[in-house]
């Protein structure tokens, strides 16, 4: 069967932004990911090695969030590429939210959503 696997609300302190200060000081980010995978074998065998390991996906996202970028689009693209290379997924949707962005007023977050099929 094709399943949707999601991990939501991953929080990271990272150094992404167009302004040099953002890349020096850093800020908090939230990441949500949704992946479609064939989980038939895992459903039948109860074997973690037959599905997408959430802990490994988290580690992949954590690794990519540690690499400074100017644009959220670039961060999200790198995460999608890394997940696609490391895990047997057919579709990925990712949202990267930058909390309290420096836009001159009170803003909860800005975000970028990318999808790959």
N, CA, C and O atoms as a DFTB+ gen file, in Angstrom:
468 C
 N C O
     1  1       0.838      -1.193       0.000
     2  2       0.000       0.000       0.000
     3  2       0.872       1.241       0.000
     4  3       2.005       1.239       0.480
     5  1       0.314       2.274      -0.543
     6  2       0.999       3.556      -0.524
     7  2       0.536       4.307       0.719
     8  3      -0.661       4.488       0.942
     9  1       1.497       4.737       1.519
    10  2       1.198       5.443       2.761
    11  2       1.780       6.843       2.727
    12  3       2.737       7.125       2.005
    13  1       1.180       7.709       3.521
    14  2       1.740       9.035       3.732
    15  2       2.354       9.060       5.123
    16  3       1.679       8.802       6.120
    17  1       3.625       9.371       5.174
    18  2       4.369       9.455       6.432
    19  2       4.691      10.929       6.660
    20  3       5.270      11.582       5.792
    21  1       4.319      11.450       7.822
    22  2       4.581      12.862       8.105
    23  2       5.368      13.010       9.399
    24  3       5.220      12.232      10.341
    25  1       6.199      14.026       9.408
    26  2       6.895      14.455      10.624
    27  2       6.663      15.962      10.685
    28  3       7.046      16.693       9.772
    29  1       6.039      16.416      11.760
    30  2       5.671      17.831      11.842
    31  2       6.271      18.494      13.075
    32  3       6.472      17.871      14.118
    33  1       6.549      19.785      12.911
    34  2       6.982      20.595      14.039
    35  2       8.423      20.376      14.461
    36  3       8.761      20.594      15.624
    37  1       9.279      19.949      13.541
    38  2      10.703      19.820      13.871
    39  2      11.270      21.224      14.029
    40  3      11.132      22.055      13.131
    41  1      11.893      21.488      15.142
    42  2      12.410      22.832      15.409
    43  2      13.927      22.822      15.385
    44  3      14.575      21.954      15.971
    45  1      14.476      23.811      14.689
    46  2      15.924      23.938      14.557
    47  2      16.328      25.392      14.778
    48  3      15.582      26.313      14.444
    49  1      17.495      25.580      15.335
    50  2      18.115      26.906      15.370
    51  2      19.133      26.882      14.251
    52  3      20.048      26.057      14.257
    53  1      18.980      27.794      13.276
    54  2      19.835      27.746      12.090
    55  2      20.171      29.160      11.624
    56  3      19.696      30.150      12.180
    57  1      20.993      29.220      10.601
    58  2      21.588      30.473      10.152
    59  2      21.287      30.730       8.678
    60  3      22.197      30.805       7.852
    61  1      20.002      30.864       8.359
    62  2      19.563      31.110       6.992
    63  2      19.007      32.521       6.882
    64  3      18.329      32.996       7.793
    65  1      19.289      33.190       5.777
    66  2      18.702      34.502       5.542
    67  2      19.508      35.314       4.549
    68  3      20.688      35.052       4.318
    69  1      18.852      36.299       3.969
    70  2      19.511      37.175       3.003
    71  2      20.428      38.189       3.675
    72  3      21.418      38.629       3.091
    73  1      20.093      38.551       4.898
    74  2      20.911      39.528       5.609
    75  2      22.075      38.830       6.311
    76  3      21.920      37.756       6.893
    77  1      23.247      39.470       6.238
    78  2      24.440      38.896       6.860
    79  2      24.231      38.631       8.345
    80  3      24.703      37.623       8.871
    81  1      23.525      39.532       9.020
    82  2      23.254      39.356      10.454
    83  2      22.467      38.081      10.741
    84  3      22.717      37.402      11.737
    85  1      21.517      37.760       9.868
    86  2      20.729      36.530      10.051
    87  2      21.625      35.299       9.992
    88  3      21.417      34.328      10.721
    89  1      22.623      35.352       9.117
    90  2      23.519      34.208       8.982
    91  2      24.552      34.162      10.101
    92  3      25.210      33.138      10.288
    93  1      24.707      35.260      10.851
    94  2      25.624      35.282      12.003
    95  2      24.893      34.944      13.304
    96  3      25.365      34.135      14.102
    97  1      23.737      35.575      13.502
    98  2      22.996      35.439      14.759
    99  2      22.110      34.193      14.758
   100  3      22.012      33.494      15.767
   101  1      21.470      33.922      13.630
   102  2      20.566      32.780      13.523
   103  2      19.198      33.058      14.109
   104  3      18.969      34.098      14.727
   105  1      18.292      32.116      13.907
   106  2      16.935      32.195      14.439
   107  2      16.332      30.794      14.429
   108  3      16.975      29.828      14.018
   109  1      15.090      30.704      14.888
   110  2      14.405      29.406      14.957
   111  2      13.627      29.141      13.666
   112  3      13.082      30.049      13.039
   113  1      13.598      27.878      13.303
   114  2      12.878      27.416      12.122
   115  2      12.047      26.202      12.501
   116  3      12.431      25.424      13.374
   117  1      10.911      26.046      11.844
   118  2      10.095      24.843      11.973
   119  2      10.043      24.166      10.610
   120  3       9.946      24.830       9.578
   121  1      10.110      22.845      10.618
   122  2      10.068      22.083       9.377
   123  2       9.014      20.990       9.511
   124  3       8.966      20.268      10.508
   125  1       8.164      20.883       8.476
   126  2       7.191      19.800       8.358
   127  2       7.497      19.061       7.066
   128  3       7.786      19.681       6.042
   129  1       7.432      17.734       7.114
   130  2       7.659      16.948       5.909
   131  2       6.584      15.876       5.805
   132  3       6.169      15.283       6.800
   133  1       6.148      15.646       4.573
   134  2       5.183      14.601       4.271
   135  2       5.746      13.805       3.101
   136  3       6.132      14.375       2.080
   137  1       5.791      12.481       3.254
   138  2       6.381      11.620       2.234
   139  2       5.430      10.490       1.907
   140  3       4.758       9.962       2.794
   141  1       5.368      10.116       0.645
   142  2       4.579       8.957       0.253
   143  2       5.543       7.819      -0.064
   144  3       6.530       7.996      -0.778
   145  1       5.233       6.655       0.481
   146  2       6.087       5.490       0.301
   147  2       5.233       4.231       0.268
   148  3       4.119       4.201       0.791
   149  1       5.772       3.207      -0.352
   150  2       5.118       1.905      -0.352
   151  2       5.482       1.207       0.957
   152  3       6.641       0.861       1.182
   153  1       4.500       1.007       1.805
   154  2       4.748       0.407       3.118
   155  2       4.175      -1.003       3.237
   156  3       4.048      -1.529       4.343
   157  1       3.830      -1.612       2.115
   158  2       3.196      -2.932       2.126
   159  2       4.010      -3.949       2.922
   160  3       3.468      -4.639       3.785
   161  1       5.294      -4.042       2.638
   162  2       6.137      -5.030       3.307
   163  2       6.242      -4.767       4.808
   164  3       6.207      -5.703       5.607
   165  1       6.368      -3.514       5.188
   166  2       6.442      -3.165       6.613
   167  2       5.134      -3.495       7.329
   168  3       5.143      -3.953       8.471
   169  1       4.023      -3.263       6.660
   170  2       2.715      -3.573       7.248
   171  2       2.586      -5.063       7.554
   172  3       1.995      -5.455       8.560
   173  1       3.143      -5.876       6.680
   174  2       3.018      -7.327       6.823
   175  2       4.052      -7.940       7.765
   176  3       3.791      -8.958       8.406
   177  1       5.220      -7.316       7.843
   178  2       6.320      -7.930       8.609
   179  2       6.613      -7.246       9.940
   180  3       7.295      -7.818      10.790
   181  1       6.106      -6.028      10.131
   182  2       6.411      -5.250      11.337
   183  2       7.917      -5.014      11.474
   184  3       8.458      -5.003      12.580
   185  1       8.587      -4.823      10.323
   186  2      10.044      -4.668      10.262
   187  2      10.381      -3.234       9.861
   188  3      10.041      -2.789       8.765
   189  1      11.050      -2.522      10.757
   190  2      11.412      -1.121      10.519
   191  2      12.261      -0.949       9.267
   192  3      12.159       0.073       8.589
   193  1      13.093      -1.929       8.953
   194  2      13.966      -1.799       7.784
   195  2      13.186      -1.835       6.467
   196  3      13.759      -1.585       5.407
   197  1      11.906      -2.138       6.522
   198  2      11.071      -2.225       5.319
   199  2      10.231      -0.969       5.083
   200  3       9.335      -0.961       4.238
   201  1      10.527       0.082       5.831
   202  2       9.784       1.335       5.675
   203  2      10.744       2.506       5.851
   204  3      11.954       2.306       5.962
   205  1      10.220       3.704       5.878
   206  2      11.016       4.912       6.067
   207  2      11.202       5.130       7.561
   208  3      10.229       5.257       8.305
   209  1      12.442       5.171       7.989
   210  2      12.777       5.351       9.406
   211  2      12.695       6.840       9.754
   212  3      13.473       7.646       9.244
   213  1      11.757       7.196      10.618
   214  2      11.535       8.619      10.972
   215  2      12.779       9.248      11.575
   216  3      13.100      10.401      11.283
   217  1      13.476       8.501      12.408
   218  2      14.676       9.036      13.056
   219  2      15.750       9.370      12.018
   220  3      16.437      10.385      12.134
   221  1      15.888       8.520      11.017
   222  2      16.865       8.781       9.959
   223  2      16.469       9.976       9.100
   224  3      17.325      10.762       8.694
   225  1      15.177      10.115       8.825
   226  2      14.706      11.287       8.077
   227  2      14.989      12.557       8.876
   228  3      15.463      13.549       8.323
   229  1      14.697      12.525      10.179
   230  2      14.973      13.681      11.026
   231  2      16.453      14.044      10.972
   232  3      16.795      15.220      10.843
   233  1      17.331      13.052      11.069
   234  2      18.777      13.298      11.032
   235  2      19.190      13.931       9.705
   236  3      20.057      14.805       9.678
   237  1      18.583      13.500       8.617
   238  2      18.869      14.069       7.303
   239  2      18.453      15.540       7.259
   240  3      19.206      16.388       6.780
   241  1      17.264      15.835       7.756
   242  2      16.785      17.219       7.775
   243  2      17.660      18.072       8.690
   244  3      18.007      19.201       8.343
   245  1      18.008      17.548       9.830
   246  2      18.881      18.261      10.775
   247  2      20.218      18.609      10.112
   248  3      20.721      19.723      10.264
   249  1      20.779      17.664       9.387
   250  2      22.058      17.887       8.697
   251  2      21.932      19.019       7.669
   252  3      22.805      19.882       7.584
   253  1      20.854      19.012       6.898
   254  2      20.667      20.042       5.880
   255  2      20.354      21.407       6.491
   256  3      20.769      22.435       5.955
   257  1      19.635      21.423       7.596
   258  2      19.337      22.698       8.267
   259  2      20.598      23.340       8.829
   260  3      20.629      24.553       9.038
   261  1      21.629      22.557       9.077
   262  2      22.885      23.079       9.628
   263  2      23.741      23.782       8.575
   264  3      24.716      24.453       8.916
   265  1      23.383      23.634       7.302
   266  2      24.121      24.278       6.214
   267  2      23.460      25.618       5.915
   268  3      22.309      25.661       5.480
   269  1      24.175      26.699       6.144
   270  2      23.627      28.045       5.967
   271  2      23.266      28.318       4.509
   272  3      24.015      27.974       3.594
   273  1      22.101      28.945       4.309
   274  2      21.638      29.348       2.982
   275  2      21.009      30.723       3.072
   276  3      20.577      31.154       4.141
   277  1      20.962      31.398       1.958
   278  2      20.306      32.704       1.920
   279  2      18.786      32.548       1.819
   280  3      18.044      33.326       2.419
   281  1      18.324      31.556       1.070
   282  2      16.897      31.427       0.773
   283  2      16.293      30.150       1.352
   284  3      16.922      29.092       1.344
   285  1      15.063      30.266       1.853
   286  2      14.340      29.092       2.335
   287  2      14.091      28.111       1.185
   288  3      14.070      26.897       1.389
   289  1      13.903      28.645      -0.018
   290  2      13.701      27.789      -1.179
   291  2      14.889      26.845      -1.375
   292  3      14.717      25.672      -1.706
   293  1      16.082      27.369      -1.167
   294  2      17.301      26.567      -1.327
   295  2      17.389      25.503      -0.242
   296  3      17.743      24.357      -0.519
   297  1      17.069      25.877       0.981
   298  2      17.084      24.921       2.092
   299  2      16.093      23.785       1.813
   300  3      16.444      22.610       1.923
   301  1      14.865      24.139       1.455
   302  2      13.826      23.137       1.189
   303  2      14.230      22.226       0.030
   304  3      14.016      21.015       0.089
   305  1      14.804      22.794      -1.005
   306  2      15.240      21.993      -2.152
   307  2      16.329      21.002      -1.741
   308  3      16.287      19.835      -2.131
   309  1      17.291      21.461      -0.964
   310  2      18.362      20.568      -0.509
   311  2      17.806      19.420       0.330
   312  3      18.245      18.277       0.200
   313  1      16.845      19.730       1.186
   314  2      16.240      18.684       2.025
   315  2      15.523      17.653       1.159
   316  3      15.672      16.449       1.371
   317  1      14.746      18.120       0.187
   318  2      14.043      17.198      -0.703
   319  2      15.039      16.315      -1.454
   320  3      14.837      15.106      -1.569
   321  1      16.110      16.918      -1.963
   322  2      17.111      16.140      -2.701
   323  2      17.757      15.086      -1.803
   324  3      17.965      13.951      -2.232
   325  1      18.072      15.449      -0.568
   326  2      18.718      14.513       0.358
   327  2      17.775      13.362       0.723
   328  3      18.183      12.200       0.734
   329  1      16.521      13.688       1.019
   330  2      15.549      12.635       1.366
   331  2      15.344      11.704       0.169
   332  3      15.315      10.484       0.331
   333  1      15.204      12.267      -1.016
   334  2      15.004      11.455      -2.223
   335  2      16.177      10.512      -2.468
   336  3      15.987       9.382      -2.916
   337  1      17.376      10.975      -2.177
   338  2      18.571      10.156      -2.404
   339  2      18.727       9.051      -1.363
   340  3      19.309       8.004      -1.646
   341  1      18.208       9.285      -0.160
   342  2      18.470       8.362       0.944
   343  2      17.329       7.403       1.276
   344  3      17.555       6.385       1.930
   345  1      16.106       7.710       0.837
   346  2      14.944       6.925       1.257
   347  2      14.058       6.559       0.067
   348  3      13.998       7.303      -0.912
   349  1      13.370       5.419       0.146
   350  2      12.507       4.969      -0.954
   351  2      11.129       5.647      -0.904
   352  3      10.129       5.018      -0.556
   353  1      11.097       6.921      -1.252
   354  2       9.845       7.676      -1.233
   355  2       9.480       8.078      -2.659
   356  3      10.352       8.317      -3.494
   357  1       8.166       8.148      -2.923
   358  2       7.704       8.531      -4.252
   359  2       7.387      10.022      -4.344
   360  3       7.599      10.639      -5.388
   361  1       6.887      10.591      -3.272
   362  2       6.534      12.016      -3.256
   363  2       6.988      12.619      -1.939
   364  3       6.993      11.956      -0.901
   365  1       7.368      13.888      -1.999
   366  2       7.770      14.609      -0.788
   367  2       7.168      16.005      -0.853
   368  3       7.175      16.655      -1.898
   369  1       6.653      16.446       0.271
   370  2       6.207      17.831       0.426
   371  2       6.860      18.340       1.703
   372  3       6.781      17.695       2.748
   373  1       7.502      19.496       1.615
   374  2       8.187      20.045       2.772
   375  2       7.817      21.506       2.950
   376  3       7.675      22.252       1.981
   377  1       7.665      21.897       4.203
   378  2       7.449      23.306       4.536
   379  2       8.524      23.716       5.526
   380  3       8.719      23.074       6.558
   381  1       9.220      24.801       5.193
   382  2      10.235      25.375       6.075
   383  2       9.722      26.735       6.509
   384  3       9.473      27.608       5.677
   385  1       9.563      26.913       7.823
   386  2       9.061      28.168       8.384
   387  2      10.183      28.875       9.138
   388  3      10.883      28.277       9.955
   389  1      10.332      30.153       8.845
   390  2      11.290      30.983       9.570
   391  2      10.494      31.800      10.578
   392  3       9.656      32.619      10.200
   393  1      10.759      31.574      11.861
   394  2      10.014      32.253      12.912
   395  2      10.571      33.653      13.151
   396  3      11.781      33.871      13.095
   397  1       9.680      34.588      13.414
   398  2      10.040      35.979      13.708
   399  2      11.007      36.584      12.691
   400  3      12.082      37.046      13.073
   401  1      10.651      36.591      11.412
   402  2      11.563      37.129      10.398
   403  2      11.728      38.638      10.549
   404  3      10.791      39.323      10.958
   405  1      12.905      39.160      10.224
   406  2      13.175      40.596      10.375
   407  2      12.606      41.402       9.202
   408  3      13.346      41.842       8.322
   409  1      11.287      41.588       9.205
   410  2      10.640      42.305       8.106
   411  2      10.087      43.661       8.529
   412  3       9.330      44.281       7.782
   413  1      10.449      44.118       9.696
   414  2      10.039      45.445      10.123
   415  2       8.766      45.500      10.936
   416  3       8.248      46.592      11.170
   417  1       8.247      44.388      11.370
   418  2       7.034      44.357      12.175
   419  2       6.869      43.007      12.841
   420  3       7.715      42.124      12.703
   421  1       5.765      42.854      13.570
   422  2       5.472      41.602      14.272
   423  2       4.917      40.602      13.262
   424  3       3.822      40.787      12.730
   425  1       5.675      39.549      13.004
   426  2       5.265      38.502      12.071
   427  2       5.597      37.171      12.714
   428  3       6.722      36.964      13.169
   429  1       4.629      36.268      12.757
   430  2       4.879      34.951      13.342
   431  2       5.920      34.178      12.550
   432  3       6.905      33.697      13.110
   433  1       5.700      34.060      11.235
   434  2       6.663      33.335      10.408
   435  2       6.412      33.605       8.935
   436  3       5.340      34.058       8.536
   437  1       7.427      33.315       8.146
   438  2       7.296      33.195       6.703
   439  2       7.631      31.750       6.371
   440  3       8.353      31.092       7.120
   441  1       7.113      31.252       5.256
   442  2       7.404      29.855       4.947
   443  2       7.470      29.635       3.439
   444  3       6.955      30.414       2.637
   445  1       8.130      28.534       3.098
   446  2       8.195      28.061       1.722
   447  2       7.752      26.613       1.748
   448  3       8.180      25.836       2.601
   449  1       6.889      26.255       0.807
   450  2       6.437      24.876       0.653
   451  2       6.885      24.395      -0.722
   452  3       6.568      25.010      -1.740
   453  1       7.623      23.294      -0.740
   454  2       8.036      22.670      -1.991
   455  2       7.509      21.246      -2.045
   456  3       7.410      20.567      -1.023
   457  1       7.177      20.807      -3.237
   458  2       6.705      19.438      -3.445
   459  2       7.474      18.810      -4.582
   460  3       7.816      19.469      -5.564
   461  1       7.743      17.525      -4.436
   462  2       8.375      16.760      -5.516
   463  2       7.581      15.480      -5.713
   464  3       7.267      14.770      -4.757
   465  1       7.267      15.202      -6.949
   466  2       6.545      13.963      -7.256
   467  2       7.409      13.038      -8.071
   468  3       6.976      11.943      -8.428
